[in-house]
Amino acid sequence: MSFQRPGTGFAPATPCTDEVGGLACALADAGPEEIIATALRTLGPGRLCLVSSFGTESAVLLAYAAEVDRSIPIVFLDTGFLFEETLAYRDTLTAQLGLTDVRSIQPDAARVAALDEGRDLWFTDPDTCCRIRKVEPLARALEGFGGWLNGRKRYQGGLRATIPVVERDGTRLKFNPLANLDRASVEAAHRDFALPDHPMLAKGFTSVGCMPCTSRAAAGEESRAGRWRGKGKTECGIHTLLNTVSA
């Protein structure tokens, strides 16, 4: 699929003097397929995976990855609190795109029992809830991989507004193949790939995570406004805490 980078005016913050800076600068104007293919060549066989929530904006990255190599391992964090619609969407996209290695990763049962026996930690301490259900399981799942792909975009705002195409994540590389795309480009790719919508989108959920911490976004709000509403929290931690548990 052809790609034309939107005029975001973004310049990589990482200097071009080290390995990551060189990659970030070399791929600064690249499209998703080129970024994914470069990640595969850079890391070598079996050293790259893609982490996906199979949420409302997940399908486009999965489709681009399938165009490059359908056997790229896909890591999916099944927290035990996901909507049934998300699990069904995972299965639908896996079949449609021909993905051959989707790995559903669950939290450590003993860890959850020790810290969240009543299954209400999401209400009293959402950061710890995310840590034991997402951050720690992903850290284990990434063992053996030299890098990973994720679907963050700059237009999502917040901490994501200035992400580079390639960054360091502890000892690993993290690639953001959709960083260069604006919302219109993502929506166009969704149509061009003939991808189905997440079932929750029609119900007003523009961004979907775990059931207790996901609400509908009102008209005019950012797509992720319904995540952890009223909690003073915008990220689960896999993009902000993972270094500390995997390095």
C-alpha positions in Angstrom: 0.0 0.0 0.0 1.4 3.4 -0.9 2.2 5.8 1.9 2.5 9.6 2.1 3.5 11.0 5.4 1.3 13.7 6.8 2.9 17.1 7.3 3.3 16.8 11.1 6.6 18.7 11.3 7.9 16.2 13.8 11.6 15.7 14.1 13.1 12.7 16.0 14.3 13.7 19.4 16.9 10.9 19.5 20.3 12.0 18.2 21.4 10.3 15.0 24.8 9.3 16.4 23.8 5.9 18.0 22.0 2.8 16.6 18.6 3.9 17.6 19.0 7.4 16.4 20.3 6.2 13.1 17.3 4.0 12.6 14.8 6.7 13.7 16.3 9.2 11.3 16.5 6.7 8.5 12.9 5.8 8.9 11.6 9.3 9.8 9.5 9.5 6.6 8.9 5.8 6.1 5.6 4.0 5.9 4.4 1.2 8.2 5.4 -1.7 5.9 9.0 -0.3 5.5 9.3 0.2 9.2 8.2 -3.3 10.0 10.4 -4.9 7.3 13.4 -2.9 8.6 12.7 -4.1 12.1 12.7 -7.7 10.9 16.0 -7.2 9.0 17.6 -5.4 11.9 16.7 -7.9 14.6 16.9 -11.1 12.6 14.7 -14.3 12.6 12.5 -14.9 15.6 13.6 -11.7 17.4 10.7 -9.4 16.7 7.1 -9.6 17.9 4.1 -7.3 17.7 2.1 -6.4 20.9 -1.6 -5.8 20.2 -4.6 -5.2 22.4 -7.0 -6.0 19.5 -8.7 -2.8 20.4 -10.7 -0.3 18.3 -7.5 1.0 16.6 -5.5 -2.2 16.4 -6.5 -3.7 13.1 -4.4 -1.4 10.8 -1.1 -2.3 12.4 -1.9 -6.0 12.3 -2.9 -5.7 8.6 0.4 -4.0 7.7 2.3 -6.6 9.6 0.5 -9.4 7.8 1.5 -7.8 4.5 5.1 -8.1 5.5 5.1 -11.5 7.3 2.1 -13.3 8.7 4.2 -15.4 11.0 5.4 -12.4 13.2 4.4 -13.5 16.7 1.5 -11.4 18.1 1.4 -11.0 21.8 -2.1 -10.4 23.2 -2.5 -9.6 26.9 -5.7 -11.3 28.2 -6.1 -9.5 31.6 -9.2 -11.4 32.7 -11.2 -8.2 32.5 -11.6 -7.8 28.8 -14.9 -7.4 26.9 -16.1 -10.6 25.3 -16.3 -8.5 22.1 -12.5 -7.9 22.2 -11.8 -11.7 22.4 -14.2 -12.3 19.5 -12.5 -9.5 17.5 -9.1 -11.1 18.2 -10.4 -14.3 16.6 -12.0 -12.5 13.7 -8.9 -10.5 12.8 -6.6 -13.5 13.3 -8.6 -15.5 10.7 -9.1 -12.7 8.2 -5.5 -11.7 8.2 -4.1 -15.2 8.3 -2.0 -14.5 11.4 -0.2 -17.8 12.3 1.2 -17.1 15.8 -1.1 -15.2 18.1 -0.1 -15.7 21.7 -2.7 -14.9 24.4 -0.8 -14.1 27.6 -2.5 -14.2 31.0 -1.4 -12.8 34.4 0.3 -15.0 37.0 -2.5 -16.5 38.9 -0.7 -16.6 42.2 0.3 -12.9 41.9 -3.3 -11.9 41.2 -4.6 -14.0 44.1 -2.1 -12.4 46.5 -2.8 -8.8 45.4 -6.3 -8.8 44.1 -8.3 -11.6 45.7 -11.5 -9.5 45.6 -11.0 -8.5 42.0 -11.5 -4.8 43.0 -7.9 -3.6 42.8 -8.8 -1.7 39.6 -10.9 0.6 41.8 -8.5 1.2 44.7 -5.2 1.0 42.9 -5.5 1.0 39.1 -1.7 1.3 38.6 -1.0 -1.9 40.5 -3.9 -3.6 38.8 -2.4 -2.7 35.4 1.1 -3.8 36.5 0.1 -7.3 37.6 -2.2 -7.9 34.7 -0.4 -6.2 31.8 3.1 -4.9 32.6 4.5 -7.9 34.3 3.0 -10.5 31.9 4.3 -8.6 28.9 7.8 -8.4 30.4 7.8 -12.2 30.6 6.3 -12.6 27.1 9.1 -10.4 25.7 11.9 -12.5 27.0 13.9 -13.8 24.0 12.8 -11.0 21.7 15.2 -8.2 20.7 12.4 -5.8 19.8 8.7 -5.2 19.5 6.1 -3.4 17.4 3.2 -1.5 18.8 0.4 0.6 17.5 0.8 4.0 19.2 0.2 7.1 17.0 1.2 10.7 17.7 -2.3 12.0 17.0 -3.5 10.1 20.2 -1.9 12.9 22.2 -0.7 12.9 25.7 2.6 11.0 26.2 2.2 9.7 22.6 2.4 13.1 20.9 6.2 13.1 20.4 7.0 9.4 20.0 9.8 8.6 17.5 9.5 5.8 14.9 12.2 3.8 16.8 13.1 4.0 20.5 15.0 2.2 23.1 13.0 0.0 25.6 15.5 -1.2 28.1 17.7 -3.7 26.3 15.2 -3.9 23.4 14.2 -1.8 20.5 10.6 -0.6 20.2 9.2 0.3 16.8 6.2 2.6 16.3 5.2 1.9 12.7 2.0 4.1 12.8 3.7 7.1 14.5 3.8 9.0 11.2 0.2 8.5 10.3 -2.6 10.9 11.1 -6.1 9.8 11.9 -7.3 10.2 8.3 -4.5 8.0 7.1 -5.3 5.2 9.6 -9.0 5.4 8.7 -8.1 5.2 5.0 -5.9 2.2 5.6 -8.7 0.5 7.5 -11.0 0.9 4.5 -8.4 -0.1 2.0 -7.7 -3.3 3.9 -11.4 -3.9 4.3 -11.0 -4.4 8.0 -14.0 -5.0 10.3 -14.6 -2.5 13.1 -14.3 -3.6 16.7 -17.9 -4.4 17.9 -17.7 -1.9 20.7 -17.1 1.0 18.4 -20.7 1.1 17.3 -21.7 1.3 21.0 -19.7 4.5 21.4 -16.5 3.1 22.8 -13.7 4.8 20.8 -10.9 3.1 22.8 -11.4 -0.2 24.6 -9.4 -1.7 27.4 -10.5 -3.6 30.5 -14.2 -3.5 31.3 -14.0 -1.7 34.7 -11.8 1.1 33.4 -13.4 1.7 30.0 -16.2 4.1 29.3 -17.7 5.8 26.3 -16.0 8.9 24.9 -18.3 11.9 24.5 -18.6 13.8 21.2 -15.5 16.1 20.8 -13.4 14.2 23.3 -10.1 12.5 22.4 -10.4 8.8 21.5 -8.8 7.7 24.7 -10.8 10.0 27.0 -12.9 7.0 28.2 -9.9 5.1 29.6 -9.5 5.3 33.4 -11.9 8.2 33.5 -11.5 10.2 36.7 -8.4 8.3 37.8 -5.8 10.8 36.6 -4.3 8.0 34.5 -3.8 7.8 30.8 -1.5 4.8 30.2 -1.5 1.2 31.6 2.2 1.2 32.0 3.5 -1.0 29.3 4.9 2.0 27.5 6.1 3.8 30.6 7.1 1.1 33.2 8.2 -1.8 31.1 11.9 -0.8 31.2 12.0 -1.1 34.9 10.8 -4.7 35.0 12.6 -6.0 31.9 16.0 -4.3 31.8 
